[in-house]
Amino acid sequence: MAADNAASSPAPSWQTDPFGRHEQRYWDGQRWTEKVRSSGTVGIDPPGIVPKPEHARNHVPAEPITDAARPVSYRPQNMAWVLALGLVLLVIIVILAIVGIMSA
């Protein structure tokens, strides 16, 4: 039975987005992926989608995705300076505490 399903499943390809949110969505041969394409822009669709909608249809295969944009991670450019400043302030506080204890 599994062999019959594999044989009837379309090959990996770009197909019309069955969810209707983008022009195309990539079918990996077993399920719909998060990789989408609209107006020539390739991207990632937000999570939480139904993996295989009931109204999905077979379409002509296209080339596989190779240039999808990844989510952007925010990392401040001055993080090293902030950490260095924090370390310097910590050392100053420790020195002042030691001097205060010794003079008391």
N, C-alpha and C positions, 0 to 999 in steps of 0.2 A: 504494500500500500504506500509506503514512504517513497519507494522508487517511482511509483506512478505520479505522486505529487511533484517530485523533483523534475521529472521529465516534462510535466505540463506547466511548470513555473517558468515565467519569462526570464531570460538571461539578464544579468546586471546591466542597467542602462538608465539614462535620463528618460523620464516619462512625464506626462501631464500630471501636475500635482492633484491627487485625488481629494485633498483637503480643501482645495480652492484658495489657498493663501498665497501661492506663488505660481509662476508659469510652469515650472518643472520641479520635480523631486526625484532624487536618485533611488532606484530600486536595486538592492544589492543581490538579488536573485532569490532571497527568502523573505525579506521585509522591506518596508519603506524606511529610509534613513533620515537623519536630520539635515542632510545636504540638500540645499535648494538653489534654484537659479531663477532670477526674474530680471527682465530688461538687460540681459547680458552680465549681470552681477551675480557672482556665486557667493553663497553664505550658509549660515547654519540657522535652522528654524528653532525657536525656543522649545525646550522639552515639554513633556506632558501631552503629546499627541497620541492618538490612537494608532498603533503600529500598522494596522492593515484595514483600511476602511472597506465597507461592504460594496461600495459602488466603484471600486478600482477596476480599470480596464487594461488590457494589454496594448502596448504601443510599440512602435518601431524602436529598437535599441539605438543608443547613441554612445558617444565616448564616455569613459569613466571620469569621475571628478578627480582633479589633481591640484586645484588651486583654491580650495575653499578658505574663506577668512576664518580665523580662530577668534574666540572671545578675547577682548582686550583686558589685560590685567593692569591695574593702576599701581605704579611704584614711584613714589616721589623721587625726583632727581637729587634732592639734597638730603636724603636719608642718612648718608655717611656723616655729614656735618652735624646733623641733629644728634646722632649717637655719640659722636666725639664730644660735643658740647655737654651732653648728659654725663658722660664719663668724667670729664674735667670737673663739673659741678659736684659730682659724688665724691671725688678725691678731695676737693676743697672742704666739703662738709665733714668728711672723716678727719681731716687734719685739724680743723677747728674744734671738733669734738674731743680729740686727743689733747690738744693744747688746753682746752677748758677743764678737762679732768685732771691734768697734771698741775695746773695752777690752783686748783681748789684745795 
